[in-house]
Amino acid sequence: MASSSRTASRVVVLMGGPSAERDVSLSTGTECAKALRGEGYEVIEVDAGPDLAERLADLSPDVVFNALHGRWGEDGCVQGMLEWLRIPYTHSGVLASALAMDKTRSKEVYRAAGLPIVDSVIRSRDEVMARHVMEPPYVVKPNNEGSSVGVYLVTEGANDPPKLSADMPAHVMVEAFAAGRELTASVMGAGEGDPGALTVTDILTEGWYDYDAKYRPGGSRHVVPADVPSQIFDACMDYATRAHVALGCRGVSRTDFRWDEARGLDGLILLETNTQPGMTPTSLTPEQAQACGYSFGALCRWMVEDASCDR
């Protein structure tokens, strides 16, 4: 099977899967499949299950468009399978996907690259529920999930530690809370080649930017480009590109920030990098691409043309 996608005609869109973000993935996959059909591709939508390798072998696609979110789909697992099958695929490869999904490991990469982050620790779920393992305010989250799945905010002055749900993992990340505005910047390009940030979005919500705020229509309002000082705008663009390169990302990534206006540049904190940003009607990366002249169809086509093995 060819290792280049420049002449791809048959595209499998991987979607759904078993992660906590299945519903968002189904929405992303449906939108991307529709856009790719509009670009002239033969598109087959596949809900990823235990027989995925066999199904892909039977379908023999030119490219896999990876629209999976969360564990197994964007943590290096399916990427490794696609490398084994030698099917060109979109987004980042095995190592970058695994690094970005593991919040502790990605922070080590950011720190080595000189990017601003907040302190965090990994503690057992039982310990986190028994006592404050960090002075409030702080955030508790899984170490290897995305999209605000299972995020708990412990506010300043809170007397009691959080009561975590039973489906939280045995060990969780506890991270100092970074106050301020929600900013994000998407990057397009290869890890060591020509990556460039698109623009910066200011995300306005009523309260915490949680799962519903991200994916429910009307859950948040996006200001594109963000109305922030040029120093902050440029820093977001620079930090997002450096994070993309440091992690070894390919294709499209999106890096999220918090910015405390009162502290100026010192108040800009990098939170995490998403190697497979959502591509739903309320998603940030398609909006940023649109602001830079890429229609949704053109963005999806670029991702298919960029697809390869050995990413």
C-alpha positions in Angstrom: 0.0 0.0 0.0 1.3 3.5 -0.9 2.9 5.5 1.9 1.9 8.8 0.4 -1.6 10.3 0.2 -1.2 12.8 -2.6 -3.3 10.7 -4.9 -5.7 9.3 -2.3 -9.3 8.6 -3.4 -10.6 6.2 -0.8 -10.6 7.5 2.7 -11.8 5.7 5.8 -12.9 8.1 8.6 -12.3 6.4 12.0 -14.8 7.5 14.5 -16.6 6.5 17.7 -14.5 4.0 19.5 -14.7 3.0 23.2 -13.4 6.1 24.9 -15.2 8.5 27.2 -15.3 10.9 24.2 -17.1 8.6 21.9 -20.1 10.9 21.2 -17.9 13.8 20.3 -15.8 11.6 18.0 -19.0 10.5 16.2 -19.9 14.1 15.6 -16.4 14.9 14.4 -16.3 11.9 12.1 -19.7 12.7 10.6 -18.8 16.3 9.8 -15.4 15.3 8.4 -16.9 12.5 6.2 -19.5 14.9 4.8 -16.8 17.5 4.0 -14.5 15.0 2.4 -17.3 13.7 0.2 -17.8 17.3 -0.9 -14.2 17.4 -1.9 -14.6 14.4 -4.2 -13.3 11.6 -2.0 -14.8 8.1 -1.7 -15.5 8.0 2.1 -16.2 5.1 4.3 -17.2 5.7 7.9 -15.9 3.1 10.4 -16.9 2.9 14.0 -13.7 1.6 15.6 -14.1 -1.6 17.5 -12.1 -4.8 18.4 -12.1 -5.9 14.7 -10.7 -2.7 13.4 -7.5 -4.1 11.9 -9.5 -6.7 10.0 -11.9 -4.2 8.7 -9.2 -1.9 7.5 -7.4 -4.8 5.8 -10.7 -5.6 4.0 -11.4 -2.0 3.0 -7.9 -1.2 1.8 -8.2 2.6 2.1 -5.6 5.0 0.6 -5.8 7.1 3.8 -7.3 6.8 7.3 -8.7 10.1 8.6 -8.4 9.7 12.3 -11.5 11.3 13.9 -11.2 9.4 17.2 -10.9 11.3 20.5 -9.6 10.2 23.8 -7.8 7.0 24.8 -6.9 4.4 22.2 -7.7 6.8 19.4 -5.3 9.7 20.1 -2.8 8.2 22.6 -0.6 6.3 20.1 -2.5 3.0 20.1 -4.4 3.2 16.8 -1.5 5.1 15.3 0.8 2.1 16.1 -1.7 -0.2 14.4 -1.9 2.0 11.3 1.9 2.0 11.1 1.9 -1.8 11.3 -0.6 -2.0 8.5 1.3 0.7 6.5 -1.8 2.8 5.9 -1.2 6.5 5.7 -3.1 8.4 8.4 -3.8 12.0 9.6 -2.7 13.8 12.7 0.3 13.0 14.9 2.3 9.7 15.0 2.8 7.2 17.8 5.2 9.1 20.0 3.7 12.6 19.8 0.2 11.2 20.4 1.3 9.3 23.5 3.3 12.2 24.9 0.5 14.7 24.4 -2.1 12.5 25.9 0.0 11.9 29.0 -0.2 15.2 30.8 2.7 14.5 33.1 5.0 13.5 30.2 3.9 16.4 28.0 4.7 18.8 30.9 8.2 17.5 31.1 8.5 18.2 27.4 7.1 21.8 27.8 9.4 22.4 30.7 12.5 21.3 28.7 11.4 23.6 25.9 11.1 26.6 28.2 7.3 26.9 28.0 5.3 28.2 31.0 3.4 25.6 33.0 1.9 25.3 36.5 3.0 22.8 39.2 1.2 19.4 39.4 1.5 16.0 41.1 0.2 12.5 40.5 -1.7 11.1 43.5 -4.0 8.2 44.2 -7.7 8.8 44.0 -8.2 7.8 47.6 -5.5 10.2 48.8 -7.0 13.1 46.8 -10.4 12.4 48.4 -9.0 12.1 51.9 -7.1 15.4 52.1 -6.0 18.4 50.2 -2.7 17.3 48.5 -2.2 20.9 47.3 -3.2 24.2 48.6 -6.5 25.3 47.0 -7.3 26.4 44.4 -6.4 23.4 42.3 -7.8 21.2 39.6 -8.1 17.4 39.6 -8.2 15.5 36.3 -7.3 12.2 34.7 -3.7 12.1 33.6 -4.5 10.6 30.2 -7.9 11.9 29.0 -8.8 15.0 27.2 -11.6 17.5 26.5 -12.4 18.3 30.1 -13.4 14.7 30.9 -13.5 14.2 34.6 -12.2 17.6 35.7 -12.9 18.8 39.2 -12.2 22.4 40.3 -11.4 22.9 44.0 -11.9 26.5 44.8 -9.8 28.8 47.1 -10.9 28.4 50.7 -12.5 25.0 50.1 -12.7 23.1 53.4 -13.2 19.6 52.1 -11.3 17.7 49.4 -13.2 16.7 46.2 -15.5 13.7 46.0 -14.4 12.0 42.8 -16.7 9.7 40.8 -16.1 6.0 40.8 -15.1 6.0 37.2 -12.1 8.2 37.8 -8.7 6.4 37.4 -6.9 5.0 40.4 -4.3 7.8 40.1 -5.1 11.3 39.0 -3.3 14.6 38.3 -3.7 17.4 40.8 -2.7 20.7 39.2 -2.4 24.3 40.6 -5.3 26.3 39.2 -4.3 28.9 36.6 -6.6 31.9 36.8 -7.7 34.0 33.9 -9.1 33.9 30.4 -9.3 30.8 28.2 -7.1 31.2 25.0 -6.2 28.7 22.4 -4.2 28.5 19.2 -4.1 25.8 16.5 -1.1 24.8 14.5 -0.8 23.2 11.0 2.3 21.5 9.8 5.0 18.9 10.3 6.9 18.6 13.6 10.3 19.6 12.2 9.3 21.2 9.0 6.9 24.1 8.4 4.5 24.3 11.3 2.7 27.6 11.8 0.0 28.8 14.2 -3.3 29.9 12.6 -4.7 32.4 15.1 -5.8 32.8 18.7 -9.3 32.4 20.0 -10.6 33.9 23.3 -13.2 31.5 24.7 -16.0 33.1 26.7 -18.1 31.0 29.0 -20.4 31.3 32.0 -18.2 29.7 34.6 -15.8 26.7 34.1 -14.9 25.7 30.5 -16.1 22.1 31.0 -17.2 19.3 28.7 -20.6 20.8 28.1 -19.2 24.3 27.5 -16.9 22.8 24.8 -19.4 20.7 22.9 -22.9 21.9 23.6 -24.2 24.5 21.1 -24.2 27.8 22.9 -22.0 26.5 25.7 -19.3 29.0 24.9 -18.7 32.0 22.7 -15.5 32.2 20.6 -13.8 35.5 19.7 -11.6 34.9 16.6 -9.1 36.5 16.5 -8.8 37.1 20.2 -9.0 40.7 21.3 -5.9 40.6 23.5 -2.7 42.7 23.6 -0.3 41.9 20.7 2.3 40.6 23.1 -0.1 38.0 24.5 -1.4 37.1 21.0 2.1 36.7 19.6 3.2 34.7 22.7 0.2 32.2 22.2 1.2 31.8 18.6 4.8 31.2 19.5 4.1 28.9 22.4 1.6 26.8 20.4 4.1 26.3 17.6 6.9 25.5 20.0 4.7 22.9 21.8 3.8 21.4 18.5 7.4 21.0 17.5 8.7 19.9 20.9 6.1 17.1 21.1 6.8 16.1 17.5 3.3 16.7 16.3 2.2 16.4 12.7 -0.9 17.7 10.8 -3.1 19.8 13.1 -2.8 20.4 16.8 -4.3 22.9 19.3 -2.7 24.2 22.4 -4.8 25.7 25.2 -3.8 28.5 27.6 -5.0 30.5 30.6 -4.1 34.2 30.8 -4.2 36.3 34.0 -4.5 39.8 32.6 -3.2 41.4 35.8 0.1 39.6 35.5 0.8 40.5 31.8 3.0 38.0 30.0 3.9 36.3 33.3 0.2 35.3 33.6 0.2 33.3 30.4 0.2 29.6 31.2 0.2 26.6 28.8 -2.3 24.0 29.8 -2.1 21.2 27.2 -1.8 20.3 23.5 -4.6 18.4 21.8 -3.2 16.3 18.9 -6.6 15.6 17.4 -8.7 18.7 18.0 -12.5 18.4 17.7 -14.0 19.0 14.2 -17.6 19.6 15.2 -19.9 22.6 14.4 -18.8 24.2 17.7 -15.1 23.3 17.5 -12.3 25.8 17.7 -9.8 24.6 15.1 -12.2 24.8 12.1 -13.2 28.3 13.2 -9.5 29.3 13.3 -8.9 27.8 9.9 -11.9 29.6 8.5 -10.5 32.9 9.8 -7.3 32.1 7.9 -9.1 31.4 4.6 -9.5 27.6 4.9 -13.0 26.4 4.3 -13.9 23.3 6.4 -13.7 21.2 3.3 -10.3 22.6 2.4 -9.0 22.0 5.9 -10.1 18.3 5.8 -8.6 17.9 2.3 -5.3 19.4 3.5 -5.3 16.8 6.3 -5.8 14.0 3.9 -3.1 15.3 1.6 -0.7 15.6 4.6 -1.4 12.0 5.7 1.5 9.5 5.8 3.1 6.7 7.7 6.2 7.1 9.8 4.8 10.2 11.5 
